[in-house]
Amino acid sequence: MPKKPPHCVAAVDLGSNSFHMIVCSLTDGKLQTVDRLKEMVRLAAGLDKKNVLDQDTQKRALACLERFGQRIRDFPHESVRIVGTSTLRNAKNAQQFLEKAEKALNHPIHIISGIEEARLIYLGVAHSVGSTADLRLVVDIGGGSTEYIIGKEDIPKKKESLSMGCVSMSNRFFSNGQLSKNAFNKAVFDAEQKLEPFQKKFHRKHWDQAIGSSGTLRSIDKVLQAKGWSNNGITMSGLELLVAHIKQCDHVNELNLPDLDTERLPVFPGGVAIAYATFQNLDIEQMSVADGALREGLIQDLLGRIYDHDIRSATVKTLADRYHTDKQHAARIKETVNTMLSQLSCDCCLFNNQEVAQFLDWAGELHEIGHDIAHNHYYKHSAYIIENGDLAGFTNQDQLLLATVIRSHRRKFSRSRFNELPAPWNNLAPFMTIILRLAVVLRRNRQEHDLPEFIIAITKSTVELRFPGNWLLNSPLTHADLIQEADYLKLAEFKLEFS
């Protein structure tokens, strides 16, 4: 746990329909919300047929983030979490937008997978509705994706993220606000097709209580209450009355629904179509609506990191167990890495970084998981699993960083491989990888005996190792390995010296 937790924490959700920010004070581990901001940016509407985010939408989004940035720009990085979801997962030019967005906010933005989004949504809902022994289904209809989660208390057990949302569905079937019975039926059928493979998994016989989160379901709930079509959350009978009303209209401007925000009007029919398909396919009769959602889940996840309950560490342990790693050898690798970091952090600001140590610790734990698939090129298998797996707590950028370090810890050392990493990792990761490589070389014999008290120093692109007495002369295999390692690093314009 940090010596002094931050006084305030913040979370920002760059959703496909709306951008949300929540700011909370943190006192003795207890949260109190002090500020909320929300703007309907409708990011998903800016994606063209080639999944390129248009300039007008980017400008609108950046203007919003400039306003958000004024509130959190001076917060320490470790007290803020910002994530992008469906649209930024899919946009081909997402990286160019993210670079400008990070300048506006003065904080890094991470893209999360749909499954990670589902986990965080459930976390936010679970903390907002309180503890219960019941199994609950949580449904979140976003702008570009819809998440389905079954969980108990604060633990999600089943998670899925489907590529359909209120913005994308409305754009496809109700363009320019045009409505018709035929178009609505097609939208419902499209949603049912996407949901059908998961119908059995999320059917009502597997849960006791249904809970909705985020704007679409909250808006449906308000409309049903205002019209007198339901007095107990969202009911199937109330939803059928709403659907019948929508089918009678030719344009969204004719809907005339009380308590419906005019900004939500253009994307409301698409959201209702997904909700109706969900109720039908999963046999839902009634659904309550929670206040918590993704941003509240982000805050809870951030608290875990602040108070040393980082879900990512639990994920790493689970992954190591699943792939039957040699835990004693992993512990020796991590010990050797920490020995080097303790020396380097004194002289080099690159290594005086808690995140560097944390990612190297995880790399030491997981670098050999590929052995469970094949011994030959195991490091490639390890990297593939890490980059492409659904790893709870990890963002896409986290997984890419960890996979790149592990992929590069053996054999050829390609400096260009690190260019795809976001700053500052594109500069830090090559040095991190060298430390892991050296730890693996020095621990190649996989035995318990201690290494001598060696000295390591890094100056620009030169790495120097010094061993006491005649230790290196009496360790011919290690000597040969270091000569080979020097050749590998030389090709990447690093110089390894040892004596």
Order of alpha helices (4+ residues) and beta strands (2+ residues): beta-beta-beta-alpha-beta-alpha-alpha-beta-alpha-beta-beta-beta-alpha-alpha-alpha-beta-alpha-beta-alpha-alpha-beta-alpha-alpha-alpha-alpha-alpha-alpha-alpha-beta-beta-alpha-beta
